[in-house]
Amino acid sequence: MKYRPLHDRVIVQRIEEKEMSAGGIIIPDTAKEKPQEGRVIAVGTGIVLKDGKTVPLQVKPGDRVLFNKYGGTEIKLEDENYLVLREDDILVIFD
């Protein structure tokens, strides 16, 4: 990707959930909630402190993460949908 977010922001691509329930019922797109899980695509340089020092981010491209349900800003780049979040909006990094 040729895009890089600024400072403590992260670009995440949502990981889509299954389209069928455990009982075999197909869930239509209009009834689905947006997934809170995604894969980190790009990260900024880090948080800039008041003294001018930069603290690097804990996430890196390729990490699978869980983020706040209503956090971030949705964007579209090259016909793909992404979410731009602050690192604070990321709750969990999966190993």
Protein Blocks (a to p, Z undefined) as FASTA:
>chain_A
ZZdcehjbccdddddddfbdfkopacdfklpccdfbdcdfbdcfbjcdfkopacddfbde
hiacdddfkgcjdddeehiacddddfklpmbdcZZ
